[in-house]
Amino acid sequence: MDGLSKIIPDIKYREFMLKLSWQITEQDMDEIKYMLKSRIPEGKKESLNTALKLIDYLEQKKLVEPNSLGNLEELFRRMDKPKLCEMITKYNRDRERAVKCFTGLSSEDEAGHVRF
């Protein structure tokens, strides 16, 4: 895999996380911090004052990773945030398709039927 093929997925992930952060409100931030009370030290919560800072912190703690957004999706589901869950579902679906196209491992035919 050349350097560019490693960079593109990271850029797409960062672009997605940026768009996701735009949809996270201040109230959402308070709810996320409360839900993750046991994962975020009390003194750290104040410095996580934007969605991007919070996402970055969750990445540092390995709670969110480019190939593993399940924790974040489950958190949004428990917060009753279907729009945010849908964004993650779409990102995961698009990422899987891109990987299949890139590697030539597509398991679907042109009509979208699964091949065995």
KANORMO-V914811 format. One line per field, one symbol per residue. phi: phi as a letter, one per 40 degrees, with the letter a starting at -180 (. if undefined). psi: psi as a letter, one per 30 degrees, with the letter a starting at -180 (. if undefined). burial: 1 if it has 9 or more other C-alpha atoms within 8 Angstrom, else 0. A space follows every 50 residues. Layout:
phi: ???
psi: ???
burial: ???
This chain:
phi: .cdccccddccccccccccccccccccddccccccbdcbbddccdccccb cccccccccdcgcbadbabdcccccccccgbcccccccdcdccccccccc cccgbdbbcccgccbb
psi: kleefeeeeeeeeeeeeeeeeffjleeeeeeeeeegeffjkeffeefigl eeeeeeeeeeggfklegigeeeeeeeeffhieeeeeeeeeeeeeeeeeee eefggkgkafggkkk.
burial: 00000100010010011101100100001011100010010000100110 11111011100011000010111111100010011011001000001011 1000010110000000
